[in-house]
Amino acid sequence: METFVLPEGLYLVFIYRGKASDATPFFQHILGEWLPQTDYQLDEKPHFEILGEKYKNDSPDSEEEIWIPVKKKD
């Protein structure tokens, strides 16, 4: 493993519940519909997920945090 330093910035945090293989509509809604209606836009930083105790791989009962980097619209 290697250390990765995550750049600081503003992130939106969402909780996704369900199978990882079914997450595409979740991301499409956030990035294609919800985010464009806010005062924010995607930032050029890494997106990441936190897979905690409730993460169960591809189980419908799985839960994870989705972190999406944003910045104020220009």
N, C-alpha and C positions, 0 to 999 in steps of 0.2 A: 504494500500500500504506500501511497504518497500523500503528503500533506497538501491540502488545497485551501488557500485563503480566499474566502468568499468576499467579494467587494461589498463595502457597505452601501446602503441605499434604501430606497423605499420599496417595500414588497406588499402585494396583496396576498392574504393567506386564506385559502379555501379548504374546507374539509370535504374530501371525496369519499363517499361510501358506496361500495359495490366492487364488482370484479374489475380488475385492471384492464382486462380485454374489452370491457364495455365503456371505457372512459372517453372515447372519442367525442360523443355528443356533449359531454360535460365541458371539455376544452373548447369545442366549437362554439358553444353558447357563451362562455366567458370571453373568449378572444374575438369572436365574430359579431356578437350582439350586445352583451353587457358592457364590456370595456369601452367600445366606441361611443357609448352614451354618457360616459363620465368625463371628468376634466383631466383624465390621465391617458397615457399611451405607453406601450411597451418600452422598456429600457433595454439597452444592449448588455445586460448582465446575465449570468447564468440563472436559469430556472432550476428549481430543485424540489424534491419531495422529502418529507420526513416520514419514515416508516416505523412507527412506534409499536407499542404492545398490541394495539388493535389491528395491526396489519396482518392479514392472513393470505398472502399471495393472491391467487385468483378466486378467492371465495366471495360470494355475494355479501357476506357479513364483514368484509374487510373495510378498514378505514385508514386514511392517510392524509397528511397535510400537504397541500400544494402551494408552493411559494412562487409568485410571479412578479418579476421586477417591473416597476413602473416609474414614470416621471410625469410631471405636469406637462400638458400639451403646450407646444410652442405657440 
